[in-house]
Amino acid sequence: MASPLAVRPYDLRHSALSTWLNAGVDPTEVAERAGNSVEVLMTRYAKCLYGHQALANRRIDALLDEYG
C-alpha cells in the first residue's frame, strides 16, 4: 500500500517552508535550506506571512526604541 504522504511530496516541502517562515526564520536561511533564491521563496511563500503586520510593527518599534 502506498503512503498518502508520498502522493504529493511537494505538499510536505511547502508545509515545512511555510512553517519556518511563520516561525520567524530569516527568509535567507529558509531559502538556503530549501535550495531556492530568496526571490523564488518569497514569490511562492510570502502569502503565508499574511497577518504578521502587528508582529512586524512591534519589532520595528522595539528597534527604534533602542535608538531613541
N, C-alpha and C positions, 0 to 999 in steps of 0.2 A: 504494500500500500504506500503510495506516495504521500509525503508530508505536505500539508497545506501551506507550510512556510516556504516550501521550495517552489510553489506555484508562481510567486512574484517576488523574487529576492530583492528587487528594487524597492519594494514597499518597506522592507526592513531597513535598507540603507536610508531611505527618505525619513523614516521614523527616527533613526539614530541621529542624523544630521539636524533635523528639526529640534529634537530634544536637546542636543548640545547647544544650539543657538539660543533656545529658550532658557537654558540654564545659565546663560551669560558668558559662555565660552567665546573668546575672541574669534571673529569670523576668519581671520588669517590662519589661526590654529585649526579651525574646523576644515577650512579649505585644504590646508596642507595634509591633514589626516585623510581627507576624502580623495586626495589626488586631483583636486579641481583648483581653478583660479578663484580668487575672491569674487571676481565679476560673475563667473558662472554660478557660484554658490548663491550669491545674493539675488541673481536673476531668478533662480529656481526656488529659493527657500525664504526670501525676505518676507513673503506674505505670512509666514508662521510667526513673525515677530509683531504682528498687529496687536495693538492694545498695550504695548510696553512704553507708551509715551510718558506715563506718570513715573515709572521707574527711571527712565532716561532723564526726565526733568529733575528728579531728586538727586541723581548722580551728578548732573551738571551744577545744580545749586550747591551741593556739598563741595565740589571742587572750587567753585567760585568763592565760597565762604573761606576756604583755606587761603586764597589770595587776598581776601579783603581785610 
